Amino acid sequence: MKISTGYESIGNTAGKRNGSTTTSRLTYAMTTTTSKATTWSSELGGSASWGVATVEAKVGRDITDSTDKGVTVQNWMDVPGGKWGYTTPKIERTKYVIQRWQDTAACGARFLGNDGTLGGITAFPFFSECIASSACTPKP
């Protein structure tokens, strides 16, 4: 069961105002200097890799155990003339509770407890962007 999704910057925001009347390209390149890892807390047992496999099977979405440092990423965006453009590299973390249920003889379900909480990395890296008439902050 998904609880929440949050975003974490992995680099500085880059931005500029395009003083020209024609479109200009803002390019952002960086090499990661730290690694990020999935968080796991267990109430009934299991490991982070077991939690990742369990959530992937239930939600059909890829989740990363960890990210590597030393990875080069690049993004570019076209900023129209007279506009401001900003971009920020980020990761997305989604928090899941892994529950254990049992089928009953009367075709019902019985809740047995939580196996753990997984803070999985669900997107890495991605770039938030914004283009506006004045300074802006990339969302999410």
Secondary structure, 3 states (H helix, E strand, C coil): CEEEEEEEECCCCEEEECCCCCCEEEEEEEECCCCCECEEEECCCCCHHHHHHHHHHHHCCCCECECCCCCEEEEEEEECCCCEEEEEEEEEEEEEEEEEEEECCCCCEEEEEEEEEEEEEEEEEEEEEEEECCCCCCEC
